[in-house]
């Protein structure tokens, strides 16, 4: 297990380029299983979760060629279905939450899919019902082996149908789309997720020959086709990393330019940070400049009541940024209620921030009231452990702003979602040692 040792209290200055979007990468890389032809994907982030997925695909028989930094060509011509019941597949699939994304493509093209119960963040219950109910609606049979913790889906031929998703699950929607693109007839998905990642996947599939309408809305219509072909695709910059950099700049009173952010795809993220009092300026269409600020003040509602920031399906605020927003609020002037609706354990990392001197009241598993210190009292360095990707980077931001030295253990969680975060931040003035 590795550790970050952080010397806090340094002001940073420089330019950061966000990595490719982790959540999009897991979807579009899984989609290469839908065709025998080569698919080239660029801006692929070099992070643990994506690398594990690529390793899993190679075990399945996908021929992977690295063309350059972040660019890979995948060819899924010779797939070994027997690999799905191997011990190695069981090990790799169980270690990666994103392994669930291979089921839709495998079911669509080969009529079967197997998956060990996937791992991932310890942020509470993350049910998979939406995926499997969608597969069943398309005509698949589903079985769960409780003794082996193994999921199985199979179908002689999927058939298009109407379905109303019980939740607007991003991964569930992506998996169902990939299962439906070669089903017989027309599939209509209502209450579909419409995040930019889903839009990117759908556009890529259409370039491969799929017929998907309603992209960007919560009502998708998919006309099944006989086969899909190769294509080229570029992954969007990671909006969660961009939000993390905004929070980092505010907490460390730093001047940071974030390049190539695909601003129009950020939704309400800039506005939410601005409601915490953080100044930012859009430059050259797709760059975001965060000036150094000594203080930033939290907005209130029109009637003067305390601001509430809550996650919601797109175009609402992504839940992946609430941890970063929470830690950023600890040094703002004013108070804010952070309401994490989706995951019941995601706020449990706040005890570590309280140990650092933050003023936070954890109301229940879903809500935390943050009373900002207005930079009058600096957080203090401490020793802690990263419970998940987003909490881990939030603790890193807190440590970089703190007085003294901090240690963060279990940084493999951070590496799952952030590419070389230590060396990239050290390049603009941070002091992070990987032990």
C-alpha positions in Angstrom: 0.0 0.0 0.0 1.4 3.4 -1.0 1.3 6.7 0.8 1.4 10.4 -0.2 3.4 12.7 2.1 2.2 16.2 1.6 3.8 19.5 2.7 0.9 21.8 2.9 0.5 25.6 2.8 2.2 26.2 -0.6 0.6 28.4 -3.2 0.6 26.8 -6.7 0.9 28.6 -10.0 0.8 27.2 -13.5 -1.2 25.3 -16.1 -3.0 22.0 -15.8 -4.4 19.9 -18.6 -7.2 17.6 -17.6 -7.0 13.9 -18.4 -9.6 12.1 -20.5 -12.8 11.3 -18.7 -12.6 8.1 -16.7 -16.3 7.4 -16.8 -16.5 7.8 -20.6 -13.4 5.8 -21.1 -14.9 2.7 -19.4 -17.9 2.9 -21.6 -16.4 3.5 -25.0 -13.5 1.0 -24.5 -16.1 -1.7 -23.6 -18.0 -0.8 -26.8 -15.1 -2.0 -29.0 -16.4 -5.6 -28.3 -19.4 -4.8 -30.5 -17.4 -5.1 -33.8 -14.7 -7.1 -35.4 -13.2 -4.0 -37.0 -10.5 -1.7 -35.5 -11.6 1.1 -33.2 -9.2 3.8 -32.4 -9.7 5.8 -29.2 -7.7 8.8 -28.2 -7.3 10.9 -24.9 -7.5 7.6 -22.9 -6.4 8.4 -19.3 -3.5 6.3 -17.9 -5.3 5.4 -14.6 -5.7 2.1 -12.8 -9.4 1.5 -13.6 -8.9 2.0 -17.3 -5.7 0.0 -17.4 -7.4 -2.9 -15.6 -10.3 -2.8 -18.2 -7.8 -2.9 -21.1 -6.1 -5.9 -19.4 -9.4 -7.6 -19.1 -10.2 -7.1 -22.8 -6.8 -8.4 -23.8 -7.6 -11.5 -21.8 -10.8 -11.9 -23.8 -8.8 -11.8 -27.0 -9.0 -8.1 -28.0 -5.9 -7.1 -29.9 -4.7 -3.8 -28.4 -2.1 -1.5 -30.1 -0.8 1.6 -28.4 -0.5 4.3 -31.1 0.9 7.1 -28.8 0.3 8.7 -25.5 -3.4 8.1 -24.7 -4.2 6.6 -28.1 -5.1 2.9 -28.6 -6.5 0.8 -31.4 -8.7 -2.1 -30.3 -9.7 -5.0 -32.6 -12.1 -7.6 -31.2 -12.0 -10.1 -34.1 -11.1 -13.2 -32.1 -12.9 -13.2 -28.8 -12.4 -16.2 -26.5 -15.7 -16.6 -24.7 -14.3 -19.4 -22.5 -12.1 -16.8 -20.8 -15.3 -15.5 -19.1 -15.3 -18.5 -16.8 -11.6 -18.5 -16.1 -10.0 -17.7 -12.7 -8.1 -14.7 -14.2 -11.3 -13.1 -15.5 -12.9 -13.7 -12.1 -10.0 -11.9 -10.4 -9.9 -8.9 -12.8 -13.6 -8.5 -13.1 -14.1 -8.6 -9.3 -11.5 -5.9 -8.8 -13.1 -3.4 -11.2 -16.4 -1.7 -10.9 -16.3 -0.8 -14.6 -16.2 -4.4 -15.6 -20.0 -4.4 -15.6 -19.8 -2.4 -18.9 -18.6 -5.5 -20.9 -21.9 -7.3 -20.3 -24.0 -5.3 -22.8 -21.6 -5.6 -25.7 -21.0 -9.4 -25.0 -24.7 -10.0 -24.8 -25.4 -8.1 -28.0 -22.8 -9.7 -30.1 -22.3 -13.2 -28.6 -25.6 -13.8 -26.8 -24.0 -14.4 -23.4 -22.1 -12.7 -20.7 -20.6 -13.6 -17.4 -19.3 -11.4 -14.6 -18.1 -11.7 -11.0 -19.7 -9.3 -8.6 -17.6 -6.1 -9.4 -15.7 -4.1 -6.8 -14.9 -0.4 -6.7 -15.4 2.4 -4.2 -16.6 1.9 -0.7 -19.3 4.6 -0.9 -22.4 2.6 -0.1 -24.8 0.4 -2.0 -24.5 0.7 -5.8 -27.2 -1.6 -7.1 -27.0 -3.2 -10.6 -30.7 -3.9 -11.0 -31.2 -1.3 -13.8 -28.6 -3.1 -15.9 -30.2 -6.6 -15.6 -33.8 -5.5 -15.7 -33.0 -3.8 -19.0 -31.3 -6.9 -20.3 -34.4 -9.0 -19.3 -36.7 -6.5 -21.1 -34.7 -7.1 -24.2 -35.3 -10.9 -23.8 -32.2 -12.0 -21.9 -32.2 -14.6 -19.1 -30.5 -13.5 -15.9 -29.0 -15.6 -13.1 -27.1 -14.7 -10.0 -25.0 -17.5 -8.3 -24.9 -16.4 -4.7 -22.2 -18.9 -3.7 -19.8 -17.8 -6.4 -21.0 -14.1 -6.5 -21.3 -14.5 -10.3 -23.8 -12.9 -12.7 -24.9 -14.6 -15.9 -27.0 -13.3 -18.8 -27.8 -15.1 -22.1 -30.2 -14.8 -25.0 -30.6 -16.5 -28.3 -31.6 -13.2 -29.9 -32.4 -9.8 -28.2 -35.6 -8.1 -29.3 -36.3 -4.4 -29.2 -38.9 -3.2 -26.7 -40.1 -0.2 -24.7 -38.7 0.3 -21.2 -39.0 2.8 -18.4 -35.8 2.8 -16.3 -36.4 2.8 -12.6 -33.5 5.2 -12.2 -31.5 7.3 -14.6 -28.4 5.2 -14.1 -25.5 6.3 -16.3 -23.8 2.9 -16.5 -27.1 1.2 -16.7 -28.2 3.3 -19.6 -24.9 2.8 -21.4 -25.0 -1.0 -20.9 -28.6 -1.2 -22.2 -27.8 1.0 -25.2 -24.9 -1.3 -26.2 -27.1 -4.4 -25.7 -29.9 -2.9 -27.9 -27.9 -1.6 -30.9 -28.0 -5.0 -32.6 -31.3 -6.2 -31.2 -34.2 -7.1 -33.6 -36.6 -4.1 -33.9 -36.8 -0.8 -32.1 -35.9 -0.2 -28.5 -37.2 2.8 -26.6 -35.5 3.8 -23.4 -37.4 6.4 -21.2 -35.8 8.0 -18.2 -32.4 7.3 -19.8 -29.4 9.1 -18.4 -28.2 11.9 -20.7 -24.8 12.8 -19.3 -22.2 13.9 -21.8 -20.6 10.4 -21.4 -23.8 8.8 -22.7 -24.0 11.3 -25.5 -20.3 10.5 -26.5 -21.0 6.8 -26.4 -24.1 7.2 -28.6 -22.4 9.4 -31.1 -19.5 6.9 -31.3 -21.9 4.0 -31.9 -23.8 5.9 -34.6 -20.5 6.4 -36.4 -20.0 2.6 -36.1 -23.4 2.2 -37.9 -25.9 2.2 -35.0 -29.2 4.1 -35.3 -29.7 6.0 -32.0 -32.1 9.0 -31.9 -32.8 11.4 -29.0 -29.1 11.8 -28.0 -28.9 14.4 -25.2 -32.4 13.7 -24.0 -33.9 11.2 -21.5 -35.9 9.4 -24.3 -33.7 7.3 -26.6 -34.9 5.4 -29.6 -32.6 2.7 -31.0 -33.3 0.8 -34.2 -31.3 -2.4 -34.2 -28.8 -3.1 -37.0 -27.2 -6.3 -38.2 -23.6 -5.3 -37.5 -21.3 -2.4 -36.4 -18.1 -1.2 -38.0 -14.8 0.4 -36.9 -14.4 4.1 -36.1 -12.3 6.7 -34.4 -13.3 8.5 -31.2 -11.8 11.1 -28.8 -12.7 11.1 -25.1 -13.8 14.3 -23.5 -11.7 15.9 -20.8 -12.7 14.7 -17.3 -15.2 17.1 -15.8 -14.6 15.7 -12.3 -10.8 16.4 -12.5 -11.6 19.9 -13.8 -13.8 20.5 -10.8 -11.1 19.1 -8.5 -8.6 21.7 -9.9 -11.1 24.5 -9.3 -11.4 23.5 -5.7 -7.7 23.1 -5.4 -7.0 26.6 -6.7 -9.5 28.1 -4.2 -8.2 26.1 -1.2 -4.5 26.9 -1.8 -5.1 30.5 -2.9 -3.5 29.7 -6.2 -3.6 31.0 -9.7 -4.2 28.1 -12.1 -5.1 27.9 -15.8 -7.0 24.8 -16.8 -6.5 24.0 -20.5 -9.0 22.4 -22.9 -11.9 21.9 -20.5 -14.6 21.5 -23.2 -16.5 24.2 -21.4 -19.9 23.7 -23.0 -19.9 20.1 -21.6 -19.3 21.1 -18.0 -23.0 21.9 -17.4 -23.6 23.6 -14.1 -20.2 22.8 -12.6 -18.8 26.3 -13.0 -21.9 27.9 -11.6 -21.9 25.7 -8.5 -18.3 26.7 -7.7 -19.2 30.3 -8.4 -21.9 30.1 -5.7 -19.2 29.2 -3.3 -17.6 32.5 -4.2 -14.9 31.2 -6.5 -14.0 33.5 -9.3 -13.2 32.0 -12.7 -12.8 33.3 -16.3 -13.4 31.4 -19.5 -10.6 32.1 -22.0 -10.0 31.1 -25.6 -13.4 29.2 -25.6 -12.2 26.1 -23.8 -9.7 27.3 -21.2 -10.6 28.1 -17.6 -8.6 30.6 -15.6 -8.9 30.6 -11.7 -7.2 33.7 -10.2 -5.6 33.6 -6.7 -8.2 34.6 -4.1 -7.5 35.4 -0.4 -11.2 34.9 0.5 -14.3 33.5 -1.1 -17.9 33.9 0.2 -20.7 31.4 -0.1 -23.9 32.7 -1.7 -27.3 32.3 0.0 -30.7 31.7 -1.5 -32.8 34.8 -2.4 -34.6 34.8 1.0 -31.3 34.7 2.8 -31.5 31.1 3.9 -28.4 28.8 3.9 -27.4 27.5 0.4 -28.0 23.8 -0.3 -25.9 22.0 -2.9 -27.3 18.6 -3.9 -26.5 16.1 -6.6 -29.0 15.2 -9.3 -29.2 13.4 -12.7 -27.7 15.4 -15.6 -28.0 18.3 -16.2 -28.0 18.5 -12.5 -24.8 18.4 -10.5 -22.8 15.1 -10.7 -22.5 13.4 -7.3 -18.8 12.7 -8.0 -18.0 16.4 -7.2 -19.8 16.7 -3.9 -16.7 15.6 -1.9 -14.6 18.3 -3.6 -17.2 21.0 -3.1 -17.5 20.0 0.6 -13.8 20.3 1.3 -13.7 23.6 -0.7 -16.4 25.0 1.5 -14.4 24.5 4.7 -12.3 27.6 4.0 -15.1 29.7 2.5 -16.9 32.5 4.4 -20.4 31.4 5.3 -22.3 28.1 5.6 -23.6 25.5 3.1 -25.5 22.2 3.4 -24.1 19.5 1.2 -26.8 16.9 0.3 -25.5 13.7 -1.2 -28.6 11.9 -2.3 -27.2 9.0 -4.2 -24.7 7.2 -1.9 -25.2 6.7 1.8 -21.5 6.3 2.7 -19.8 9.0 0.6 -19.8 11.6 3.3 -18.2 9.5 6.0 -14.7 10.9 5.1 -15.6 14.2 6.9 -14.3 12.9 10.2 -10.8 13.2 8.7 -11.5 16.9 7.8 -12.8 17.5 11.3 -9.6 16.1 12.7 -7.8 18.7 10.5 -9.8 21.5 12.1 -12.8 21.9 9.7 -16.1 22.8 11.2 -18.6 20.2 9.8 -21.8 18.8 11.3 -22.6 15.4 9.7 -26.4 15.5 10.0 -26.9 11.9 8.7 -25.4 9.6 6.0 -26.6 12.0 3.3 -26.2 15.5 4.6 -23.4 17.6 6.0 -23.5 21.2 7.2 -20.2 23.0 6.5 -19.3 26.2 8.5 -16.6 27.9 6.5 -13.5 29.1 8.3 -13.0 32.1 5.9 -9.2 31.2 5.8 -8.8 32.7 9.3 -7.9 29.3 10.7 -5.7 27.0 8.6 -6.4 23.3 8.5 -3.7 21.3 10.2 -1.7 18.4 8.7 -2.6 14.9 9.9 -2.5 11.2 9.0 -5.5 9.7 7.1 -6.5 7.0 4.6 -8.4 7.4 1.3 -11.7 5.5 1.3 -12.6 6.1 -2.3 -11.5 8.0 -5.4 -13.3 11.3 -4.9 -12.8 11.5 -1.1 -9.1 10.7 -1.7 -8.5 13.6 -4.0 -10.6 15.8 -1.6 -8.3 14.9 1.3 -5.3 15.6 -1.0 -6.7 19.1 -1.6 -7.2 19.6 2.1 -3.7 18.4 2.9 -2.2 20.8 0.2 -3.9 23.7 1.9 -3.1 22.6 5.5 -0.4 23.9 7.9 2.2 21.2 8.3 2.8 17.7 6.8 0.0 15.2 6.1 0.1 11.6 5.1 -2.6 9.9 3.0 -2.6 6.1 2.9 -4.3 3.8 0.4 -3.6 6.2 -2.4 -4.3 3.4 -4.9 -7.9 4.7 -4.6 -6.7 8.1 -5.9 -4.7 6.4 -8.7 -7.8 4.6 -9.9 -9.2 7.9 -11.1 -6.4 10.5 -11.4 -3.5 10.1 -13.7 0.0 10.9 -12.1 -1.7 13.5 -9.9 1.4 13.9 -7.7 3.8 14.7 -10.5 1.3 17.0 -12.3 0.7 19.0 -9.1 4.4 19.0 -8.1 5.1 20.6 -11.5 3.1 23.7 -10.5 4.6 24.1 -7.0 3.1 21.3 -4.8 5.2 19.1 -2.5 3.8 15.6 -2.7 6.1 12.5 -2.1 4.9 9.1 -3.1 6.1 6.6 -0.5 
